[in-house]
């Protein structure tokens, strides 16, 4: 029987998915986060790198791989609020429908600051939406990375990525992962690799994924160069962007995930994870 994977193939998972060779009996489709979240929950796919908030909301049905994540400690560069007023004075924010995760994180951060601007669905580039009357625009993924660099760049040989400004031409970019770190001191987990509890992935797929990650991280310059060309960004920018991610769901990441779960979905079912490599099955780990 075929095992079906649903991949959200943004640049941030290129070190895992670019080198991945699916074993016999496994097929894959790709889509944006909301599409793959729905595909996993409906049974159209059996495993997906889904938004962490969907994993939390469906913790009674889903289990996550114990050693795969898309997480950062500090800035992420690709989940950004573009705004023309100080955050405390932002009145209307345009939200993308592509990601439930970024919206949930924004809602938590606003609530923790005691802010309650109007949140409205609208698609388009940040500058277009700001010009149309919104004073805040939430952008995610590869487009958000390009638009951030449009504000923060250019990157010169003498300059570090971490020294680039977050304000230019009247637009400020607030990195939501950096805001989370300032609030909690923990990493933020954007995505996990989840499956329905009754249908765990075959060992051959897990082995292929782990080998692909090892290869991709070991050849990060090659991966970065390829995606920099696609994105129209300097290689240094994409390489920094990729080496910044935490792909192994380590103990600090689980702490951040648990804290976000408590803030975003109080009363959620316990989060469960499959056995780590070498552990016997049936030992569901808690964060």
C-alpha positions as CSV (number, residue, x, y, z in Angstrom):
1,X,0.0,0.0,0.0
2,X,1.3,3.4,-0.9
3,X,2.3,5.8,1.9
4,X,1.6,9.4,0.9
5,X,3.6,12.4,2.0
6,X,2.6,16.1,1.8
7,X,5.5,18.5,1.7
8,X,5.4,22.3,2.2
9,X,8.5,22.9,0.1
10,X,9.5,26.4,1.2
11,X,13.2,27.3,1.1
12,X,13.4,26.8,4.8
13,X,13.1,23.0,4.4
14,X,15.4,22.8,1.3
15,X,18.2,21.1,3.3
16,X,15.8,18.2,4.0
17,X,13.6,18.0,0.9
18,X,16.1,18.9,-1.9
19,X,18.2,15.8,-1.4
20,X,15.4,13.5,-0.3
21,X,14.9,10.4,-2.4
22,X,11.7,8.7,-1.6
23,X,11.9,4.9,-0.9
24,X,9.7,2.5,-2.9
25,X,6.1,2.6,-1.9
26,X,6.1,6.4,-0.9
27,X,4.8,9.2,-3.0
28,X,4.7,12.9,-2.4
29,X,2.7,16.1,-3.3
30,X,3.4,19.7,-2.4
31,X,1.4,22.7,-1.3
32,X,1.2,25.7,1.0
33,X,0.8,25.1,4.8
34,X,-3.0,25.4,5.0
35,X,-3.4,22.9,2.1
36,X,-1.1,20.3,3.6
37,X,-2.6,20.8,7.1
38,X,-6.0,20.0,5.6
39,X,-4.6,17.1,3.5
40,X,-3.2,15.4,6.5
41,X,-6.3,15.8,8.6
42,X,-8.6,14.6,5.8
43,X,-6.4,11.6,5.1
44,X,-5.3,12.6,1.6
45,X,-1.7,12.4,2.8
46,X,-0.3,10.3,5.6
47,X,2.6,12.5,6.8
48,X,3.3,16.2,6.3
49,X,5.5,19.0,7.7
50,X,2.6,20.9,9.1
51,X,2.2,24.1,11.1
52,X,2.9,23.5,14.8
53,X,-0.4,25.1,15.7
54,X,-2.3,22.5,13.7
55,X,-0.4,19.7,15.5
56,X,-1.3,21.3,18.8
57,X,-5.0,21.8,17.8
58,X,-5.2,18.1,16.7
59,X,-3.0,16.5,19.3
60,X,-5.6,13.9,20.1
61,X,-5.2,12.6,16.5
62,X,-1.7,13.4,15.5
63,X,1.8,12.4,16.6
64,X,5.0,14.1,15.5
65,X,8.4,12.8,14.5
66,X,10.7,13.1,17.5
67,X,13.7,14.6,15.8
68,X,12.4,16.9,13.0
69,X,11.3,20.5,13.2
70,X,11.5,23.9,11.6
71,X,12.5,26.1,14.5
72,X,14.6,29.2,15.2
73,X,16.1,30.8,18.3
74,X,15.6,34.5,17.5
75,X,15.0,36.0,14.1
76,X,13.5,33.8,11.3
77,X,13.5,36.5,8.5
78,X,10.5,35.0,6.7
79,X,7.6,35.5,9.1
80,X,7.2,39.2,9.3
81,X,4.8,42.0,10.2
82,X,5.4,45.0,7.9
83,X,3.9,48.1,9.4
84,X,3.9,51.9,8.9
85,X,3.1,52.8,12.4
86,X,4.6,51.8,15.8
87,X,3.1,48.4,16.8
88,X,1.1,50.1,19.6
89,X,-0.7,52.3,17.0
90,X,-1.4,49.7,14.3
91,X,-5.1,49.6,13.7
92,X,-5.6,47.2,10.7
93,X,-3.5,44.2,9.8
94,X,-3.8,42.2,6.6
95,X,-3.4,38.5,7.1
96,X,-2.4,35.8,4.7
97,X,-4.6,32.7,4.4
98,X,-1.6,30.5,3.6
99,X,-0.5,30.0,7.2
100,X,-2.5,29.4,10.3
101,X,0.8,29.2,12.3
102,X,1.9,32.8,11.6
103,X,-1.6,34.1,12.4
104,X,-1.7,32.2,15.7
105,X,1.8,33.5,16.7
106,X,0.8,37.1,15.8
107,X,-2.4,36.7,17.9
108,X,-0.4,35.5,20.9
109,X,2.2,38.3,20.6
110,X,-0.5,41.0,20.2
111,X,-2.5,39.6,23.2
112,X,0.6,39.5,25.4
113,X,1.2,43.2,24.5
114,X,-2.4,44.1,25.3
115,X,-3.0,45.1,21.6
116,X,-6.2,44.3,19.6
117,X,-6.0,45.7,16.0
118,X,-8.5,44.6,13.4
119,X,-7.2,41.4,11.7
120,X,-8.5,41.0,8.1
121,X,-7.8,38.4,5.4
122,X,-6.1,40.0,2.3
123,X,-3.5,38.6,-0.1
124,X,-0.8,40.6,-1.8
125,X,2.7,42.0,-1.4
126,X,3.4,44.1,1.7
127,X,4.0,47.4,0.0
128,X,0.8,47.0,-2.1
129,X,-1.4,46.3,0.9
130,X,0.2,49.0,2.9
131,X,-0.5,51.5,0.1
132,X,-4.1,50.3,0.0
133,X,-4.8,51.4,3.5
134,X,-3.6,48.7,5.9
135,X,-1.0,49.9,8.4
136,X,0.2,46.3,9.1
137,X,0.7,43.3,6.8
138,X,1.7,39.8,7.8
139,X,3.8,38.0,5.2
140,X,5.4,34.5,5.4
141,X,7.7,32.2,3.5
142,X,10.0,32.9,0.5
143,X,8.0,36.1,-0.5
144,X,8.4,37.5,3.1
145,X,12.1,36.8,2.9
146,X,12.5,38.7,-0.3
147,X,10.3,41.6,0.9
148,X,12.3,41.8,4.2
149,X,15.5,42.1,2.2
150,X,13.9,44.8,0.1
151,X,13.5,46.8,3.3
152,X,16.7,45.7,5.1
153,X,19.2,45.4,2.2
154,X,21.5,45.6,0.5
155,X,24.0,43.3,2.2
156,X,27.6,44.5,1.6
157,X,30.8,42.5,2.2
158,X,31.5,44.6,5.3
159,X,28.1,44.1,6.8
160,X,26.6,41.2,8.8
161,X,23.0,39.9,8.3
162,X,22.3,40.6,11.9
163,X,23.3,44.3,11.5
164,X,20.8,45.0,8.7
165,X,18.2,47.6,9.6
166,X,14.5,46.7,10.1
167,X,13.2,50.1,8.9
168,X,13.4,51.9,5.6
169,X,11.2,54.2,3.5
170,X,8.7,54.5,6.3
171,X,8.2,50.7,6.6
172,X,9.2,48.7,9.7
173,X,9.6,45.0,9.7
174,X,8.9,43.1,12.9
175,X,10.2,39.6,12.9
176,X,7.7,37.5,14.8
177,X,10.2,34.9,15.9
178,X,12.4,37.5,17.3
179,X,9.4,38.9,19.2
180,X,8.7,35.5,20.6
181,X,12.3,35.1,21.8
182,X,12.1,38.6,23.5
183,X,8.9,37.4,25.2
184,X,10.0,33.9,26.3
185,X,13.7,33.4,25.8
186,X,12.8,30.1,24.0
187,X,13.1,28.9,20.4
188,X,10.0,29.0,18.3
189,X,8.8,25.9,16.4
190,X,7.0,26.8,13.2
191,X,6.5,23.3,11.9
192,X,6.8,19.6,12.9
193,X,6.6,16.5,10.8
194,X,3.3,14.9,11.8
195,X,1.2,11.8,11.0
196,X,-2.0,10.3,12.3
197,X,-1.4,8.2,15.3
198,X,-2.8,5.1,13.7
199,X,-0.6,5.4,10.6
200,X,3.1,6.0,11.4
201,X,5.6,6.3,8.6
202,X,7.6,3.3,7.4
203,X,11.2,3.1,8.7
204,X,12.6,3.4,5.2
205,X,11.1,6.9,4.8
206,X,12.4,8.0,8.2
207,X,15.9,6.7,7.3
208,X,15.7,8.5,3.9
209,X,14.7,11.8,5.6
210,X,17.5,11.6,8.1
211,X,20.1,10.8,5.4
212,X,18.7,13.7,3.3
213,X,19.0,16.1,6.2
214,X,22.5,15.1,6.9
215,X,23.5,15.5,3.3
216,X,21.7,18.9,2.9
217,X,23.2,20.4,6.0
218,X,26.6,19.1,5.0
219,X,26.2,20.8,1.6
220,X,24.5,24.0,2.7
221,X,26.5,26.2,0.4
222,X,25.2,24.3,-2.6
223,X,21.6,24.3,-1.4
224,X,21.9,28.0,-0.6
225,X,23.3,28.9,-4.0
226,X,20.6,27.0,-5.8
227,X,17.8,28.7,-3.9
228,X,19.4,32.1,-3.9
229,X,19.2,31.9,-7.7
230,X,15.5,31.1,-7.6
231,X,14.7,33.8,-5.0
232,X,16.9,36.5,-6.6
233,X,18.7,37.0,-3.4
234,X,22.5,37.1,-2.5
235,X,23.9,33.6,-1.6
236,X,25.1,35.0,1.8
237,X,21.5,36.0,2.7
238,X,20.1,32.5,1.9
239,X,22.9,30.7,3.5
240,X,22.5,32.7,6.7
241,X,18.8,32.1,6.5
242,X,19.2,28.4,6.3
243,X,22.0,27.8,8.9
244,X,19.8,29.7,11.3
245,X,17.2,26.9,11.5
246,X,17.0,24.2,14.1
247,X,15.9,21.0,12.3
248,X,16.1,18.4,15.1
249,X,13.4,19.2,17.6
250,X,15.8,19.3,20.6
251,X,14.9,19.8,24.2
252,X,14.9,23.7,24.0
253,X,12.6,23.5,20.9
254,X,10.1,21.3,22.8
255,X,10.1,23.8,25.7
256,X,9.2,26.6,23.2
257,X,6.6,24.4,21.6
258,X,5.0,23.6,24.9
259,X,4.9,27.3,26.0
260,X,3.3,28.3,22.7
261,X,0.8,25.5,23.0
262,X,-0.2,26.7,26.5
263,X,-0.6,30.3,25.3
264,X,-2.3,29.6,21.9
265,X,-4.5,26.6,22.8
266,X,-5.0,26.2,26.5
267,X,-6.5,22.9,27.4
268,X,-5.1,21.1,24.3
269,X,-4.6,17.4,24.4
270,X,-1.1,16.2,25.4
271,X,1.5,16.4,22.6
272,X,2.9,13.1,21.6
273,X,6.0,12.2,19.6
274,X,7.2,9.0,18.1
275,X,10.2,7.1,19.4
276,X,13.7,8.5,18.8
277,X,16.1,6.5,16.6
278,X,17.0,3.4,18.6
279,X,14.1,3.7,21.1
280,X,11.5,1.0,21.2
281,X,8.2,2.0,19.7
282,X,5.3,2.8,22.0
283,X,7.2,5.3,24.1
284,X,5.4,8.5,23.3
285,X,7.6,11.4,24.6
286,X,6.1,14.6,26.1
287,X,7.7,18.0,25.7
